[in-house]
């Protein structure tokens, strides 16, 4: 009796098969936690910058307290699997951002 094992398929091949040739990969809502400085002006600056960079942010909530050095942002950003690392690296380089972590 012969046993057949499924062939190993690379993730890129699966995504290409699902999306078809010439189609862009699907963007899914991905949750992030961003810690920033600068109080409310720092948060507003970051929110504006995300919009300027063209990211779709369907959910954005902020925890800002007077006299506390850091603010916490919880947001959902529509990204493909390949865009996640670039998003985190790009946001980390913005002024006042202390950390960017997937939720």
C-alpha positions in Angstrom: 0.0 0.0 0.0 1.3 3.4 -0.9 0.7 6.4 1.3 0.6 9.8 -0.3 1.6 12.9 1.7 0.4 16.3 0.7 2.9 18.4 -1.1 4.4 21.4 0.8 3.1 24.6 -0.6 4.8 28.0 0.1 2.6 30.7 1.7 3.2 33.0 -1.3 1.9 30.3 -3.6 -1.2 29.9 -1.5 -1.9 33.6 -1.4 -1.4 33.9 -5.1 -3.8 31.0 -5.7 -6.4 32.5 -3.4 -6.1 36.0 -4.8 -5.6 35.1 -8.4 -3.1 36.6 -10.8 -2.9 40.3 -10.8 -5.1 40.8 -7.8 -3.8 42.6 -4.7 -3.6 40.6 -1.4 -6.5 41.2 1.0 -6.1 43.7 3.7 -7.4 42.5 7.1 -8.0 44.5 10.2 -5.0 43.9 12.5 -5.0 45.3 16.1 -2.0 47.3 17.4 -0.9 48.9 20.6 1.2 52.0 20.3 2.9 53.9 23.2 3.7 57.5 22.5 4.8 60.6 24.3 3.6 64.2 24.0 0.2 63.9 25.5 -2.8 64.8 23.4 -0.8 66.8 20.8 1.5 63.7 20.4 -1.5 61.4 19.9 -3.1 63.8 17.4 0.2 64.1 15.5 0.5 60.3 15.2 -3.2 60.0 14.1 -2.6 62.6 11.4 0.6 60.9 10.3 -1.1 57.5 9.9 -3.7 59.1 7.6 -1.1 60.9 5.6 0.8 57.6 5.1 -2.5 56.2 3.6 -3.3 53.6 6.3 -7.0 52.7 6.8 -7.6 52.9 10.5 -11.2 51.8 11.2 -10.8 51.7 15.0 -8.7 54.2 17.1 -8.9 54.7 20.9 -6.6 56.6 23.2 -5.7 56.6 26.9 -4.2 59.9 27.8 -3.8 61.1 31.4 -2.6 64.6 32.6 0.8 64.4 34.2 1.7 61.0 32.8 4.6 60.8 30.4 3.2 58.2 28.0 -0.1 57.7 26.2 -1.4 54.4 25.0 -3.2 54.0 21.6 -5.2 50.9 20.7 -6.0 50.8 17.0 -6.9 48.5 14.2 -5.1 49.0 10.9 -6.1 47.3 7.6 -2.9 45.5 6.4 -1.8 42.5 4.4 0.4 39.9 6.0 3.4 41.4 4.1 2.7 44.9 5.3 2.7 44.2 9.0 6.5 44.4 9.6 6.8 47.5 7.4 4.0 49.2 9.3 5.6 48.5 12.7 9.0 49.7 11.5 7.6 52.8 9.9 5.6 53.8 13.0 8.5 53.2 15.3 10.5 55.8 13.4 7.9 58.5 13.9 8.7 61.2 16.5 7.5 60.4 20.1 6.7 56.7 19.4 8.1 54.5 22.2 6.7 51.1 21.1 4.5 49.4 18.5 3.3 46.0 19.2 0.6 43.7 17.7 -2.3 43.5 20.1 
